[in-house]
């Protein structure tokens, strides 16, 4: 795929350039990430990875991308130094204000590139309110969930690699894009995450094989904030992960650009039908 001519980074464009670029009704990418602990060896600024992905996708597809929102909802990790978190209502308000500005200048193809899972439900709430109240359908890509099981098995050479927060895929991705900031010398064995003597996974524990949400923090389940095997991280794997995610995002951008996002125009007469 050949990169279209022109600028793609919103922050590096003048208002005249933005006006002219918007005349073609491009997809506008909104990258989001977080600033939160990722174990002892990986820096806290995972939003940097989302920014790299947004830039590569925009250059390949002709989309524009606005500055990355670095902070997200990271409440579960705030027990470790370095985590900076928004409250859910703060993130919602930020998304609303940003969306209002984009809609005001005629943007109607907004694609959220989300590099932090804690933001996903908040984006969904906002997106559904946009459909109901404004009649515009946005789209979201949960970036690290784009990696299929088969890809991970081949990448790590294992049938069931121990991935998870504080290990993979972020560990390898950050080793690829900011090698000077990673600390492979501080990699420590994580052990199996547990809470109250029970196996833990995210917000859940297993009680005699039954998963129940008890919402432990990452401090509660791991002394170093890691849920997988941090020794799997390396820059070569990170480059392959980025290539896969960028390819997947480009496919979605090309498709999303072709659909009508104005929901009210897609379903005329719906209210009349509901009133029968």
N, C-alpha and C positions, 0 to 999 in steps of 0.2 A: 504494500500500500504506500503510495507516494504522499509525502507531507504536502498539504496545500500551501500556497504562498500566503504571506502575511503574518501578523502577530497573533499570538494565542493567549498571552498572559495579561489578564485584565489590568493588573497593577502596573504594567509597563506600557500601557496604551494611553493616549490622550483621549479626552471625551469625544473629539471629532472622529478619531479612529474607531472608538467603540460604537458610536452612532452608525458609522458606515458599515462596520462588521455586522451589526445587528440587523441591517437591512436584508441580509441573507437568511435570517431566522435560524441561527446556529443553535446547537445544543450548548448550554452553559453548564459546566461542571462545577460543583461545589464540594471541594474536598474537606473532610472532617477527620480529626484524629483525637489524640489525647496526650496528656503529659502525666505519666504514671509509672510506677515501678515495674520493671521487667526482669526481676532477679538481680543477681550481683554483677553480672557481666555485660548487660545491655543497657544503653542509656535510656532515660525516661521519655525522650521526645519522639514517640512513635509516629506523630503527625508528619514528621519529615518524610516517611515512606509514602504516605498518601500524596504528599506534594509531588514527589518524583513521579508517581504513577499518573497523576493528573496532567503533568507537563507532557509526558510521553504520549498519553492518549490524545491530548489536544493537538499535538504536532502531527500525529498520524491521521486524525479524522477531520481536522478543521474546526473542532469545537473550541470554545473559549473556556478558560478556567479562572475563577476568582481566587483571591488569597485564601489559603488554607485556614480553617478555624482550628487552632491548636488545642483548645481545651474542650473536654467532654465530660460526661457523667462517669466519674471514676470513684464513687463513694467507697466501694469495696477495698480499694487499695490505699486509702488515705492514712492507714496506720504506718506506712513506710515513708521515710523522708523522701522528698522529691515529687510526690504526687500532688498535682494541682487540679482540683475538680470544680466543675460547675454544679449547682443544684439543678434538678430537672427543669424547674420553671425558668431558670436563667437561660439554659440552652434552648428551651422552647421559644422564649422571647427573642433570643438572638436569631433563630431560624425565621421567625415571623418578620422581624425587622429587615433581615436580608432579603427575604422573599418579596416583601413589599417594594423594596427598591428595584429589584429585577423586573417585577411585573410592571412597574411604573414606566420603564423604558421599553416595554414590549416583549420582554423575554417570556416565552411560554413553553420552553423545553428545558426544564431544570432537572439535572441528574446529580443526585447526592452520591459522592464517592466516600464511603464510610470505612475508615480503617480502625474503628474501635467499636466492638460489639455492644458496649454499654449505651452507645448513642442510637442504636437501631430502633428500639421501641419508641424513643422520643421522636425520631424522624417519622416513624409510622403515624403517630398521633397527629403530628403536624400535617403530614401528607393527606390524611383522611379529612382533616378539617378544611384543607385547601379544596379538596374535591367537593365537599358539601357547601362551603361558604363562598368559594370563588369560582368553582367550576373548572379548575385546572388540575390535570393529573401530572404529578412529578413522578420520578422513578429513583430507586436507590439500589446501589450495589454494596453488599456487605463483603468487602474485598477478600478477607482471609478465609471466608467460607466458599470462595470460588474454586478452591483447590480440591479436586476429586480424590477419592480414596486411592484409585489406581496411580495417580500422579505422585502422591505422597509415598506409596509403597515403593515405586521405582526410584524416587529421589533419595530415599534413605536406605534402600536396599533391605527393607524389613517389611514383613507382612502387617505389622501393627506398631509403627513407630510411636514413641511416647511424646506426642506433641501437646501443647497446652500453654497457658499463660506463663510468661517468663522464660519460655524455651522457644519452640518453633510454632509458626514460621518467622515471627518477628526477629528472633535472635539472628538468623541467617540474613534476613533482609537488611537489618541495620549493619551487620558486618560487611555487607556489600556496599552500602551507600555512605556510611560514615565509619570506615574502619579505624580511623584515628580516635574515635570516641568509645569504641567497644573495649572490653577488658577480658579477653579469653583467659588471662592469668587468674581471674577471680571466679571462674566457673567452679561451682561446688555441687556435689551430689545432692539432689533434692529429696529423694525418698518419695514415698507414696503420700499424697495429701490426705489428711484425716482430720476429723472433728469429733470430739467426745468419744474417741476410740473407734470411730466408724469411718469407712472409706468415703472420701469427699470428692465431688466434682462440681466446680463452680459454686452455685448457691445450694447444692444438694448434698445430702448424705444418704447412704443406703442402710436401711433398717431391715435386716433379714431379707435382702434382695429387693426391698421396696424403696424407691427413690422418694425422698421428701425434702421440700425446700425449707431450710432453716436459716438461710442467709448469713453464713459465716463470712467474715472478712478474709482477705488473703493472709493476714497475720495469724488468724485462727487456724488456718489449714496448712501453712508452710512457713517455717522459720525464715526462709529466704525469699518467699513470694513466688515460688516456681511450682507449676503443676505438671510439667513434662520433664524431658531429659535435656538439660542445657548443653550437654556435650555434643549434641547433634549440630550445633550452629557452626556454619562456615560461610565465607563470602561467595564461593562458587555456587553453593545451593541457593544463596540469596539471589544471585543473578538469574538463576533459572526460575525461581519463584516469581520474581518481578516480570520476566518475559511472559510467563504464562498468564499472570493477572492482567498485564497490559493487553495482551491479545484478546482475552475474554472481554475486557472493558470496551475495546474497539468494536467488537461485534455488536455489543449492546448499543453503543452510541450510534452506529450506522443504522440499526433498526429503529431506535427511539426517534431519530431525526425524521423518520418517514410517517410517524403516526400523528393523528390529530389528538392533541392533549386537552382540547376544550370540551370537557365532559358534557356540559349543558347542550351543546350543539349536536352531540352524538345520540341523545335520547329525547327528542322532542315529544311532547305530549305525555310524558311519564306521569306527571302529577294528575292529568286528566284521567289516566287509566287507574291510578290509585284511588281516585275519588268515586269510581263507579260502585 
